[in-house]
Amino acid sequence: MEYHLQTPLKIEDIKKLNAGDIVYISGEILTARDEAHARILEMKEKGEELPFSLTGAVIYHCGPLMQKTGNGEKEEWKVVSAGPTTSGRMSKMTPPLLKAHEVRAIIGKGGMKGVSDALKNRCVYLAYTGGCAALAAELIKEVKTVHWLDLGMPEAVWVLRVQEFGPLIVGIDAKGKDIFAEVREKAEKVYEGMQK
């Protein structure tokens, strides 16, 4: 099935998705990599409020390349490149992040080990093809703002307005089905068979 979803996402939006479905996202997405995840969790632990909302949010594992534009009065940014980051790096931080915030979708590449239970009934993982940085940049219509630029350009949280962002494949659905784990398991069986 193919779905066209608008942010902020509702729980009903993601519960209807099945592993293997194709999704396009329109609306607002936020980039977040290792350092941003760590800061989000640190702020939660300290009881501090985030400068952005994660309710119904879509987090994009991406360290974009941005170009500053404008005449100096108003800081504006243009997306040069915005391909997905390998999501496995955020696997350990994802369960506590999902427990603390109502994130409804994560976009990245390569899947995430050990997060299926954390995603159940609350979030989906959407896989974006690696090497699509130029296409992704075209689908980003506006850089709305940036938070935590002190972390560096790729680690900052960029708030982006996207239109028909995708195609994204549901890699892990909210029921716990993980196509990455299934492929790994099949590949391991084939490899074991070759060793005999």
GROMACS elastic network, one bead per residue, 0.5 to 0.9 nm:
[ bonds ]
;  ai    aj funct       b0    kb
    1    17     6  0.83880   500
    1    18     6  0.83702   500
    1    20     6  0.81441   500
    1    21     6  0.50867   500
    1    22     6  0.62664   500
    1    23     6  0.85303   500
    2    21     6  0.59196   500
    2    23     6  0.57854   500
    2    24     6  0.80305   500
    3    17     6  0.82111   500
    3    21     6  0.76630   500
    3    22     6  0.62577   500
    3    24     6  0.63217   500
    3    25     6  0.85405   500
    4    22     6  0.86673   500
    4    23     6  0.58505   500
    4    25     6  0.60165   500
    4    26     6  0.75502   500
    4   164     6  0.72247   500
    5     8     6  0.89180   500
    5     9     6  0.74158   500
    5    13     6  0.73833   500
    5    23     6  0.71974   500
    5    24     6  0.61783   500
    5    26     6  0.62274   500
    5    27     6  0.85234   500
    5   164     6  0.83858   500
    6     9     6  0.64708   500
    6    24     6  0.86364   500
    6    25     6  0.59047   500
    6    27     6  0.56277   500
    6    28     6  0.83699   500
    7    10     6  0.81363   500
    7    25     6  0.72660   500
    7    26     6  0.63785   500
    7    28     6  0.59892   500
    7    29     6  0.77335   500
    7    56     6  0.70038   500
    7    57     6  0.69708   500
    7    58     6  0.75061   500
    8    27     6  0.74124   500
    8    28     6  0.73138   500
    8    29     6  0.87487   500
    8    55     6  0.73191   500
    8    57     6  0.56778   500
    8    58     6  0.76589   500
    8   104     6  0.84223   500
    9    12     6  0.81444   500
    9    13     6  0.61667   500
    9    14     6  0.75158   500
    9    55     6  0.83059   500
    9    57     6  0.64893   500
    9    58     6  0.76673   500
    9   103     6  0.84829   500
    9   104     6  0.61507   500
    9   105     6  0.79619   500
   10    13     6  0.52378   500
   10    14     6  0.70291   500
   10    15     6  0.89910   500
   10    55     6  0.89925   500
   10    56     6  0.59458   500
   10   104     6  0.72348   500
   11    14     6  0.55027   500
   11    15     6  0.61912   500
   11    16     6  0.89766   500
   11    56     6  0.79048   500
   11   104     6  0.69400   500
   11   121     6  0.77648   500
   11   122     6  0.65705   500
   11   123     6  0.78460   500
   12    15     6  0.52190   500
   12    16     6  0.65773   500
   13    16     6  0.60940   500
   13    17     6  0.73797   500
   13   104     6  0.87362   500
   14    17     6  0.53423   500
   14    18     6  0.86075   500
   14   104     6  0.70339   500
   14   105     6  0.78188   500
   14   121     6  0.84263   500
   14   122     6  0.78435   500
   14   123     6  0.67582   500
   14   124     6  0.65649   500
   14   173     6  0.78025   500
   14   174     6  0.67826   500
   15    18     6  0.79650   500
   15   121     6  0.68618   500
   15   122     6  0.80508   500
   15   123     6  0.83217   500
   15   124     6  0.85054   500
   15   173     6  0.77914   500
   15   174     6  0.58799   500
   15   175     6  0.75809   500
   16   174     6  0.85586   500
   17    20     6  0.86080   500
   17    21     6  0.65404   500
   17    22     6  0.88163   500
   17    23     6  0.87063   500
   17   124     6  0.81635   500
   17   170     6  0.72989   500
   17   173     6  0.64273   500
   17   174     6  0.75252   500
   17   175     6  0.89478   500
   18    21     6  0.56650   500
   18   170     6  0.66180   500
   18   171     6  0.86032   500
   18   172     6  0.80018   500
   18   173     6  0.55084   500
   18   174     6  0.78071   500
   18   175     6  0.79070   500
   18   177     6  0.78625   500
   19    22     6  0.88557   500
   19   124     6  0.89793   500
   19   169     6  0.75435   500
   19   171     6  0.54333   500
   19   172     6  0.57053   500
   19   173     6  0.52197   500
   19   174     6  0.87576   500
   19   175     6  0.88661   500
   19   176     6  0.88626   500
   19   177     6  0.62261   500
   19   178     6  0.68215   500
   19   179     6  0.65525   500
   20   169     6  0.57491   500
   20   170     6  0.51578   500
   20   171     6  0.63642   500
   20   172     6  0.84843   500
   20   173     6  0.86991   500
   20   179     6  0.75081   500
   21   168     6  0.82723   500
   21   169     6  0.57392   500
   21   170     6  0.53906   500
   21   171     6  0.84141   500
   22   126     6  0.88020   500
   22   166     6  0.83142   500
   22   167     6  0.62415   500
   22   168     6  0.55741   500
   22   170     6  0.64257   500
   23   126     6  0.78777   500
   23   164     6  0.86976   500
   23   165     6  0.83146   500
   23   166     6  0.66353   500
   23   167     6  0.59333   500
   23   168     6  0.50269   500
   23   169     6  0.62173   500
   23   170     6  0.71961   500
   24   163     6  0.82068   500
   24   165     6  0.51100   500
   24   167     6  0.56344   500
   24   168     6  0.62683   500
   25    28     6  0.85984   500
   25    29     6  0.86427   500
   25    58     6  0.89094   500
   25   162     6  0.71688   500
   25   163     6  0.66757   500
   25   164     6  0.51291   500
   25   166     6  0.67883   500
   25   167     6  0.86460   500
   25   168     6  0.84275   500
   26    29     6  0.84582   500
   26   161     6  0.74414   500
   26   162     6  0.52072   500
   26   164     6  0.50793   500
   26   165     6  0.62155   500
   27   160     6  0.80845   500
   27   161     6  0.53411   500
   27   162     6  0.53712   500
   27   163     6  0.64995   500
   27   164     6  0.85609   500
   27   165     6  0.89785   500
   28    57     6  0.78696   500
   28    58     6  0.75496   500
   28   144     6  0.86860   500
   28   159     6  0.67188   500
   28   160     6  0.54968   500
   28   162     6  0.61937   500
   28   163     6  0.89506   500
   29    57     6  0.67211   500
   29    58     6  0.50659   500
   29    59     6  0.60012   500
   29    60     6  0.66919   500
   29   158     6  0.81996   500
   29   159     6  0.59522   500
   29   160     6  0.53451   500
   29   161     6  0.65041   500
   29   162     6  0.71952   500
   30    54     6  0.87637   500
   30    57     6  0.75378   500
   30    58     6  0.63346   500
   30    59     6  0.50009   500
   30    60     6  0.58612   500
   30    61     6  0.86226   500
   30   157     6  0.61944   500
   30   158     6  0.54985   500
   30   160     6  0.61474   500
   30   161     6  0.89222   500
   31    36     6  0.86023   500
   31    58     6  0.85259   500
   31    59     6  0.56306   500
   31    61     6  0.57889   500
   31    62     6  0.55779   500
   31    63     6  0.71467   500
   31    64     6  0.81495   500
   31   154     6  0.88108   500
   31   155     6  0.82310   500
   31   156     6  0.74974   500
   31   157     6  0.51314   500
   31   158     6  0.52149   500
   31   159     6  0.67794   500
   31   160     6  0.79462   500
   32    35     6  0.77281   500
   32    36     6  0.53243   500
   32    37     6  0.63953   500
   32    59     6  0.63242   500
   32    60     6  0.61265   500
   32    61     6  0.54159   500
   32    62     6  0.64118   500
   32    63     6  0.75380   500
   32   154     6  0.85675   500
   32   155     6  0.65840   500
   32   156     6  0.68766   500
   32   157     6  0.54235   500
   32   158     6  0.76648   500
   33    36     6  0.55138   500
   33    37     6  0.61289   500
   33    38     6  0.86891   500
   33    60     6  0.81800   500
   33    61     6  0.55058   500
   33    62     6  0.64129   500
   33    63     6  0.68761   500
   33    85     6  0.78014   500
   33    87     6  0.84270   500
   33    89     6  0.82930   500
   33    90     6  0.71126   500
   33   154     6  0.77677   500
   33   155     6  0.56718   500
   33   156     6  0.79439   500
   33   157     6  0.82077   500
   34    37     6  0.52634   500
   34    38     6  0.62470   500
   34    39     6  0.87639   500
   34    61     6  0.88109   500
   34    89     6  0.69829   500
   34    90     6  0.60795   500
   34    93     6  0.83572   500
   34   155     6  0.70888   500
   35    38     6  0.50701   500
   35    39     6  0.62154   500
   35    40     6  0.86310   500
   35   151     6  0.69975   500
   35   155     6  0.58690   500
   35   156     6  0.79040   500
   36    39     6  0.50928   500
   36    40     6  0.60937   500
   36    41     6  0.86306   500
   36   148     6  0.79568   500
   36   151     6  0.78237   500
   36   155     6  0.61417   500
   36   156     6  0.64516   500
   36   157     6  0.66053   500
   37    40     6  0.51415   500
   37    41     6  0.62830   500
   37    42     6  0.85532   500
   37    90     6  0.75658   500
   37    93     6  0.66881   500
   37    94     6  0.79933   500
   37    97     6  0.75384   500
   38    41     6  0.52779   500
   38    42     6  0.60612   500
   38    43     6  0.86311   500
   38    93     6  0.73456   500
   39    43     6  0.60163   500
   39    44     6  0.85050   500
   40    43     6  0.52770   500
   40    44     6  0.63069   500
   40    45     6  0.87485   500
   40    50     6  0.72074   500
   40    97     6  0.76318   500
   41    44     6  0.50755   500
   41    45     6  0.62088   500
   41    46     6  0.87175   500
   41    93     6  0.80001   500
   41    96     6  0.74924   500
   41    97     6  0.64345   500
   41   100     6  0.82187   500
   42    45     6  0.50877   500
   42    46     6  0.63174   500
   42    47     6  0.86426   500
   42    48     6  0.85856   500
   43    46     6  0.50608   500
   43    47     6  0.60521   500
   43    49     6  0.69064   500
   43    50     6  0.71675   500
   44    48     6  0.59047   500
   44    49     6  0.73368   500
   44    50     6  0.81915   500
   44    97     6  0.89833   500
   44   100     6  0.74266   500
   45    48     6  0.76899   500
   49    52     6  0.84961   500
   50    53     6  0.68927   500
   50    54     6  0.86032   500
   51   147     6  0.74432   500
   52   147     6  0.82298   500
   52   159     6  0.87539   500
   53    56     6  0.83182   500
   53    57     6  0.73349   500
   53   101     6  0.88780   500
   54    58     6  0.78094   500
   54    59     6  0.84344   500
   54   101     6  0.60758   500
   54   102     6  0.60750   500
   54   103     6  0.55827   500
   54   104     6  0.86576   500
   55    58     6  0.89606   500
   55   101     6  0.65410   500
   55   103     6  0.58264   500
   55   104     6  0.78238   500
   56   101     6  0.88122   500
   56   102     6  0.57421   500
   56   103     6  0.53073   500
   56   104     6  0.52886   500
   56   105     6  0.80785   500
   57   101     6  0.89953   500
   57   102     6  0.70957   500
   57   104     6  0.56755   500
   57   105     6  0.67338   500
   57   106     6  0.85728   500
   58   103     6  0.62470   500
   58   104     6  0.60530   500
   58   106     6  0.56552   500
   58   107     6  0.72860   500
   59    62     6  0.88484   500
   59   103     6  0.73285   500
   59   104     6  0.83716   500
   59   105     6  0.63667   500
   59   107     6  0.61702   500
   59   108     6  0.86657   500
   60    63     6  0.89383   500
   60    84     6  0.72584   500
   60    85     6  0.84592   500
   60   105     6  0.84715   500
   60   106     6  0.58395   500
   60   108     6  0.61292   500
   61    83     6  0.86912   500
   61    84     6  0.57102   500
   61    85     6  0.52480   500
   61    86     6  0.73419   500
   61    87     6  0.63510   500
   61    90     6  0.85151   500
   61   106     6  0.72916   500
   61   107     6  0.59502   500
   61   109     6  0.79580   500
   62    82     6  0.63986   500
   62    83     6  0.61605   500
   62    86     6  0.84164   500
   62   107     6  0.85003   500
   62   108     6  0.72552   500
   62   154     6  0.72883   500
   62   155     6  0.82996   500
   63    81     6  0.88381   500
   63    82     6  0.67224   500
   63    83     6  0.75599   500
   63    84     6  0.74799   500
   63    85     6  0.67914   500
   63   153     6  0.71919   500
   63   155     6  0.60042   500
   63   156     6  0.78654   500
   63   157     6  0.89620   500
   64    79     6  0.71364   500
   64    80     6  0.75359   500
   64    81     6  0.56782   500
   64    83     6  0.69649   500
   64    84     6  0.85744   500
   64   133     6  0.85472   500
   64   137     6  0.87717   500
   64   153     6  0.72142   500
   64   154     6  0.54708   500
   64   155     6  0.85616   500
   64   158     6  0.84136   500
   65    78     6  0.87826   500
   65    79     6  0.63474   500
   65    80     6  0.54500   500
   65    81     6  0.50724   500
   65    82     6  0.63760   500
   65   153     6  0.71388   500
   65   154     6  0.68736   500
   66    77     6  0.62876   500
   66    78     6  0.56209   500
   66    80     6  0.53773   500
   66    81     6  0.71013   500
   66    82     6  0.85099   500
   66   153     6  0.74604   500
   66   154     6  0.87805   500
   67    76     6  0.85126   500
   67    77     6  0.55679   500
   67    78     6  0.51072   500
   67    79     6  0.64043   500
   67    80     6  0.65416   500
   68    75     6  0.71425   500
   68    76     6  0.58453   500
   68    78     6  0.63221   500
   68    79     6  0.89828   500
   69    72     6  0.81627   500
   69    74     6  0.89548   500
   69    75     6  0.69775   500
   69    76     6  0.51811   500
   69    77     6  0.54839   500
   69    78     6  0.66949   500
   70    73     6  0.74342   500
   70    74     6  0.64944   500
   70    75     6  0.62239   500
   70    76     6  0.55822   500
   70    77     6  0.78985   500
   71    74     6  0.68892   500
   71    75     6  0.78122   500
   71    76     6  0.87211   500
   72    75     6  0.61030   500
   72    76     6  0.85714   500
   76   143     6  0.76460   500
   76   144     6  0.86048   500
   76   145     6  0.82851   500
   77   142     6  0.83667   500
   77   143     6  0.61264   500
   77   144     6  0.85807   500
   77   145     6  0.83703   500
   78   137     6  0.89948   500
   78   142     6  0.76472   500
   78   143     6  0.67518   500
   79    82     6  0.69620   500
   79   137     6  0.57560   500
   79   138     6  0.83167   500
   79   140     6  0.74550   500
   79   141     6  0.89082   500
   79   142     6  0.82515   500
   79   143     6  0.74161   500
   80   133     6  0.84824   500
   80   134     6  0.74678   500
   80   137     6  0.62830   500
   80   138     6  0.88944   500
   81   132     6  0.88288   500
   81   133     6  0.50427   500
   81   134     6  0.55240   500
   81   135     6  0.84242   500
   81   136     6  0.72763   500
   81   137     6  0.53761   500
   81   138     6  0.88155   500
   82   132     6  0.79622   500
   82   134     6  0.68821   500
   82   135     6  0.83098   500
   82   136     6  0.56890   500
   82   137     6  0.54047   500
   82   140     6  0.87163   500
   83   108     6  0.86991   500
   83   128     6  0.83320   500
   83   129     6  0.83145   500
   83   130     6  0.66755   500
   83   131     6  0.65011   500
   83   132     6  0.55595   500
   83   134     6  0.73302   500
   83   135     6  0.82538   500
   83   136     6  0.62115   500
   83   137     6  0.78247   500
   84    87     6  0.82104   500
   84   107     6  0.75243   500
   84   108     6  0.51070   500
   84   109     6  0.58386   500
   84   127     6  0.87328   500
   84   128     6  0.66183   500
   84   129     6  0.75469   500
   84   130     6  0.62663   500
   84   131     6  0.80767   500
   84   132     6  0.78475   500
   84   133     6  0.72860   500
   84   136     6  0.86929   500
   85    88     6  0.88905   500
   85    89     6  0.87969   500
   85   108     6  0.59170   500
   85   109     6  0.61195   500
   85   110     6  0.85852   500
   85   130     6  0.80310   500
   86    89     6  0.66254   500
   86    90     6  0.84692   500
   86   108     6  0.63294   500
   86   109     6  0.50265   500
   86   110     6  0.57587   500
   86   111     6  0.77326   500
   86   112     6  0.87315   500
   86   130     6  0.86236   500
   87    90     6  0.56230   500
   87    91     6  0.68718   500
   87   107     6  0.83021   500
   87   108     6  0.54415   500
   87   109     6  0.57206   500
   87   110     6  0.61953   500
   87   111     6  0.60290   500
   87   112     6  0.58880   500
   88    91     6  0.51620   500
   88    92     6  0.83925   500
   88   109     6  0.83572   500
   88   110     6  0.69891   500
   88   111     6  0.64150   500
   88   113     6  0.66370   500
   89    92     6  0.76075   500
   89    93     6  0.86069   500
   89   112     6  0.81514   500
   90    93     6  0.54333   500
   90    94     6  0.60746   500
   90   112     6  0.77597   500
   91    94     6  0.53533   500
   91    95     6  0.76162   500
   91   111     6  0.89827   500
   91   112     6  0.55593   500
   91   113     6  0.62844   500
   91   114     6  0.69825   500
   91   115     6  0.65832   500
   92    95     6  0.67577   500
   92    96     6  0.81249   500
   92   113     6  0.87128   500
   92   114     6  0.80549   500
   92   115     6  0.80985   500
   93    96     6  0.59272   500
   93    97     6  0.62355   500
   93    98     6  0.88092   500
   94    97     6  0.50206   500
   94    98     6  0.60473   500
   94    99     6  0.85265   500
   94   115     6  0.71119   500
   94   118     6  0.77430   500
   94   119     6  0.88654   500
   95    98     6  0.52334   500
   95    99     6  0.61670   500
   95   100     6  0.87392   500
   95   114     6  0.89326   500
   95   115     6  0.64651   500
   95   117     6  0.84003   500
   95   118     6  0.51272   500
   95   119     6  0.76717   500
   96   100     6  0.62176   500
   96   101     6  0.86012   500
   96   118     6  0.83244   500
   97   100     6  0.52497   500
   97   101     6  0.60200   500
   97   102     6  0.86817   500
   97   103     6  0.82126   500
   98   101     6  0.51973   500
   98   102     6  0.63239   500
   98   103     6  0.61865   500
   98   104     6  0.85682   500
   98   118     6  0.69381   500
   98   119     6  0.74945   500
   98   122     6  0.77850   500
   98   123     6  0.78399   500
   99   102     6  0.76375   500
   99   118     6  0.76774   500
  100   103     6  0.89967   500
  102   122     6  0.73260   500
  102   123     6  0.81516   500
  103   106     6  0.77161   500
  103   122     6  0.75625   500
  103   123     6  0.64506   500
  104   119     6  0.87563   500
  104   122     6  0.61310   500
  104   124     6  0.63907   500
  104   125     6  0.88245   500
  105   122     6  0.86001   500
  105   123     6  0.51908   500
  105   125     6  0.58029   500
  105   126     6  0.69114   500
  106   123     6  0.74993   500
  106   124     6  0.63464   500
  106   126     6  0.59153   500
  106   127     6  0.83937   500
  107   124     6  0.86418   500
  107   125     6  0.60042   500
  107   127     6  0.57881   500
  107   128     6  0.66134   500
  107   168     6  0.78618   500
  108   111     6  0.71904   500
  108   125     6  0.75820   500
  108   126     6  0.64833   500
  108   127     6  0.52871   500
  108   128     6  0.57148   500
  108   129     6  0.82921   500
  108   130     6  0.86817   500
  109   112     6  0.86275   500
  109   126     6  0.81060   500
  109   127     6  0.52007   500
  109   128     6  0.55108   500
  109   129     6  0.64264   500
  109   130     6  0.63556   500
  110   127     6  0.70927   500
  110   128     6  0.85220   500
  110   129     6  0.86713   500
  110   130     6  0.84652   500
  110   171     6  0.89740   500
  110   180     6  0.76319   500
  111   125     6  0.75077   500
  111   126     6  0.84246   500
  111   127     6  0.69573   500
  111   171     6  0.67850   500
  111   172     6  0.78482   500
  111   178     6  0.84420   500
  111   179     6  0.85925   500
  111   180     6  0.60111   500
  111   181     6  0.84193   500
  112   115     6  0.63272   500
  112   116     6  0.83058   500
  112   125     6  0.83285   500
  112   172     6  0.86622   500
  112   180     6  0.80160   500
  112   181     6  0.88348   500
  113   116     6  0.77507   500
  113   180     6  0.85372   500
  113   181     6  0.76497   500
  114   117     6  0.74490   500
  114   118     6  0.82523   500
  115   118     6  0.51441   500
  115   119     6  0.62109   500
  115   120     6  0.87822   500
  115   172     6  0.88588   500
  115   176     6  0.87165   500
  116   119     6  0.51829   500
  116   120     6  0.63074   500
  116   124     6  0.89572   500
  116   172     6  0.68224   500
  116   173     6  0.80425   500
  116   174     6  0.79656   500
  116   175     6  0.82415   500
  116   177     6  0.72580   500
  116   178     6  0.68740   500
  117   120     6  0.52404   500
  117   121     6  0.88500   500
  117   174     6  0.87920   500
  117   175     6  0.86484   500
  117   176     6  0.62542   500
  118   121     6  0.84612   500
  118   122     6  0.78287   500
  118   123     6  0.80987   500
  118   176     6  0.86533   500
  119   122     6  0.54854   500
  119   124     6  0.61805   500
  119   125     6  0.79874   500
  119   172     6  0.79406   500
  119   173     6  0.75154   500
  119   174     6  0.57021   500
  119   175     6  0.79487   500
  119   176     6  0.68608   500
  120   123     6  0.65831   500
  120   124     6  0.80252   500
  120   173     6  0.74554   500
  120   175     6  0.52751   500
  120   176     6  0.54178   500
  121   124     6  0.86941   500
  121   173     6  0.87150   500
  121   175     6  0.63767   500
  121   176     6  0.83478   500
  122   174     6  0.62283   500
  123   172     6  0.87967   500
  123   173     6  0.74004   500
  123   174     6  0.56283   500
  124   170     6  0.69791   500
  124   171     6  0.77476   500
  124   172     6  0.57332   500
  124   174     6  0.53793   500
  124   175     6  0.88537   500
  124   176     6  0.88378   500
  125   169     6  0.83842   500
  125   170     6  0.60171   500
  125   171     6  0.55770   500
  125   173     6  0.65527   500
  125   174     6  0.84615   500
  125   178     6  0.89551   500
  126   168     6  0.55982   500
  126   169     6  0.53482   500
  126   171     6  0.55145   500
  126   172     6  0.71265   500
  126   173     6  0.85096   500
  127   167     6  0.87731   500
  127   168     6  0.54218   500
  127   169     6  0.50546   500
  127   170     6  0.62582   500
  127   171     6  0.57227   500
  127   172     6  0.86825   500
  128   132     6  0.79772   500
  128   166     6  0.70966   500
  128   167     6  0.71145   500
  128   168     6  0.51364   500
  128   169     6  0.67770   500
  129   132     6  0.61278   500
  129   167     6  0.85357   500
  129   168     6  0.78242   500
  129   169     6  0.88728   500
  130   133     6  0.76786   500
  131   134     6  0.81240   500
  131   135     6  0.89377   500
  132   135     6  0.53177   500
  132   136     6  0.60659   500
  132   137     6  0.86298   500
  133   136     6  0.51099   500
  133   137     6  0.61822   500
  133   138     6  0.88129   500
  134   137     6  0.50851   500
  134   138     6  0.64426   500
  134   139     6  0.89217   500
  135   138     6  0.51713   500
  135   139     6  0.65103   500
  135   140     6  0.89702   500
  135   166     6  0.89257   500
  136   139     6  0.51850   500
  136   140     6  0.65057   500
  136   165     6  0.71613   500
  136   166     6  0.77293   500
  137   140     6  0.52689   500
  137   141     6  0.81686   500
  138   141     6  0.71396   500
  139   161     6  0.87439   500
  139   162     6  0.57382   500
  139   163     6  0.57525   500
  139   164     6  0.68696   500
  139   165     6  0.56467   500
  139   166     6  0.80819   500
  140   143     6  0.75711   500
  140   160     6  0.65428   500
  140   161     6  0.59216   500
  140   163     6  0.66439   500
  140   165     6  0.75061   500
  141   160     6  0.75472   500
  141   161     6  0.56045   500
  141   162     6  0.53864   500
  141   163     6  0.67266   500
  142   145     6  0.89585   500
  142   159     6  0.86672   500
  142   160     6  0.58133   500
  142   161     6  0.50497   500
  142   162     6  0.71134   500
  143   146     6  0.78116   500
  143   158     6  0.71466   500
  143   159     6  0.61625   500
  143   161     6  0.64089   500
  144   158     6  0.77530   500
  144   159     6  0.54466   500
  144   160     6  0.55608   500
  144   161     6  0.66890   500
  145   157     6  0.85960   500
  145   158     6  0.61792   500
  145   159     6  0.53309   500
  145   160     6  0.74110   500
  146   149     6  0.67764   500
  146   156     6  0.68868   500
  146   157     6  0.57482   500
  146   159     6  0.60015   500
  146   160     6  0.88299   500
  147   150     6  0.84674   500
  147   156     6  0.59927   500
  147   157     6  0.50725   500
  147   158     6  0.64199   500
  147   159     6  0.80396   500
  148   151     6  0.57988   500
  148   152     6  0.78239   500
  148   153     6  0.88905   500
  148   155     6  0.80958   500
  148   156     6  0.50676   500
  148   157     6  0.63028   500
  148   158     6  0.87905   500
  149   152     6  0.53062   500
  149   153     6  0.60546   500
  149   154     6  0.87665   500
  149   155     6  0.76355   500
  149   157     6  0.75476   500
  149   158     6  0.88952   500
  150   153     6  0.80944   500
  150   155     6  0.87341   500
  150   156     6  0.73206   500
  151   154     6  0.79461   500
  151   155     6  0.55032   500
  151   156     6  0.55703   500
  151   157     6  0.89918   500
  152   155     6  0.54131   500
  152   156     6  0.58830   500
  153   156     6  0.54819   500
  153   157     6  0.86149   500
  153   158     6  0.89059   500
  154   157     6  0.83565   500
  155   158     6  0.88894   500
  162   165     6  0.58980   500
  163   166     6  0.88773   500
  164   167     6  0.80197   500
  165   168     6  0.77200   500
  166   169     6  0.83773   500
  168   171     6  0.87526   500
  169   172     6  0.89426   500
  170   173     6  0.62056   500
  170   178     6  0.87826   500
  170   179     6  0.84517   500
  171   177     6  0.80128   500
  171   178     6  0.58911   500
  171   179     6  0.54855   500
  171   180     6  0.65685   500
  172   175     6  0.81050   500
  172   176     6  0.63352   500
  172   177     6  0.54992   500
  172   179     6  0.64207   500
  172   180     6  0.77506   500
  173   176     6  0.55577   500
  173   177     6  0.55383   500
  173   178     6  0.67988   500
  173   179     6  0.89744   500
  174   177     6  0.74910   500
  177   181     6  0.85720   500
  177   182     6  0.86133   500
  178   181     6  0.54167   500
  178   182     6  0.64534   500
  178   183     6  0.88748   500
  179   183     6  0.61593   500
  179   184     6  0.85670   500
  180   183     6  0.52101   500
  180   184     6  0.61864   500
  180   185     6  0.86127   500
  181   184     6  0.50367   500
  181   185     6  0.60707   500
  181   186     6  0.86293   500
  182   185     6  0.51210   500
  182   186     6  0.62430   500
  182   187     6  0.85949   500
  183   186     6  0.51582   500
  183   187     6  0.60711   500
  183   188     6  0.85604   500
  184   187     6  0.51028   500
  184   188     6  0.61052   500
  184   189     6  0.86704   500
  185   188     6  0.51589   500
  185   189     6  0.63357   500
  185   190     6  0.87651   500
  186   189     6  0.51554   500
  186   190     6  0.62986   500
  186   191     6  0.86372   500
  187   190     6  0.51034   500
  187   191     6  0.61085   500
  187   192     6  0.85780   500
  188   192     6  0.60380   500
  188   193     6  0.85093   500
  189   192     6  0.50577   500
  189   193     6  0.61199   500
  189   194     6  0.86292   500
  190   193     6  0.50661   500
  190   194     6  0.62886   500
  190   195     6  0.88335   500
  191   194     6  0.50805   500
  191   195     6  0.64296   500
  192   195     6  0.51579   500
  192   196     6  0.67721   500
  193   196     6  0.55382   500
